[in-house]
Amino acid sequence: MYLVSRGGLSGVGGFVEALRDRVRKARARVVEATREGDVFEKAAAEDELDDALRIARKHGVAVEEEEEGDARGSAV
């Protein structure tokens, strides 16, 4: 359930959606940096993704999985 305020989503629903969006964006950054061969950006994006996933786990927020594994190509 989402709580709506004048400023948009708020409360727990807003937190969950913002966290999921953060994970999606971080995964996209990893993919793009890998495609571009930008090792610095890839490392920064991987750190952001790891942080977002850690927060999601800590708060019990389910995030969608990549269809072909982690954005970094993990075989695990």
Buried (B, 14 or more C-beta within 10 A) or exposed (E): EEEEEEEEBEEEEBBBBEBBEBBBBBBEBBBBBBEEEBEEBBEBBBEBBEEBBEBBEEEEBEBEEBEEEBBBEEEE
